[in-house]
């Protein structure tokens, strides 16, 4: 039996959840692969926002978007995800269908530069104000760096403290204690 990687599983879920016309956020643009997928899925009637506090990550993301002919669908910010609430236009607050995070470190780069747990938790708290009812947050937490396991546990504690949500955590079968974890949070509050 073939088991897809967490990234493949996440992308399958995004294909099911994101629709043309949606507004979405890649809270940790990294190398831009999730941003490109999100831009494809929202179509020309939707829009995407990408955040990363590393200039290298934003440049890589823009390069991948340009190669795919999708740069016009995405607004990129070289800014930490903990500030996304300030950058997303106010008319879109409460209208974001999907927010994607890959927290930890930029793969293929210096592991000493990683997302601090405090910034991730601040970003997640803002994310709840941005999501539409039935909106989804997808978080892959890489744990193989200093503070990575603590960040993953902090994210799970944050999610468990919320109301009106559904949580699913996926951990790949591995003998490695540093295996990444995938945490899905679906906001199930109904409109009033």
C-alpha positions, 0 to 999 in steps of 0.5 A: 500500500502506497502512503502519500507524503504529508505534502501530497495529502495536504495538496489533495485536501486543497484540491477538494476545499479551494474553489475558483473565486476563493480568497486564500493565504499561504502564511509561510510562502517558503519556496512557493510550491503551496502558493502556486497551487493555491493561485491555480485553484482560486482562478482569476475570480479569486485571489491569494496572499503569501507571507514570508519574512525571508526575502529569499523565500518571497523571491523564490515564490514570485519566481515560481508564480511567474514561471506558472503565469500566476503572479497576477493572482497573488499579493506577496508580502515580505513580512512575518505571518503574525502581521497578516491581519494588518495586511489582508484588506478589511473587506476580506476579513471573515472571507478567507476560505483557506490558510496554509502554514508550513512551520519550522524552517525553510527547507534547503536553507539554514535550520537556525532560521525558523518560525518562533512559536510565539509568532506562529501562535499570534498568526493562528489567532489572527487567522481565526478572525480572517476565516469564513465559516467552514474555512480551513487552516492546514498546518504542517509542523516540521519538528526536526529543529531546535524548538520544533517539537515545542511549536507543534505541541503549542499549535495543538494546544491552541487548536484544542482551546478553540470552540466551533472547530473540528481538528484532525492531526496526522502523524506519518508512521515513522520511528523518527521522533522528529517526523512532521505533523499535519494539523487541520483546523476547520472553522465550523461556526455557522453564519448568524 
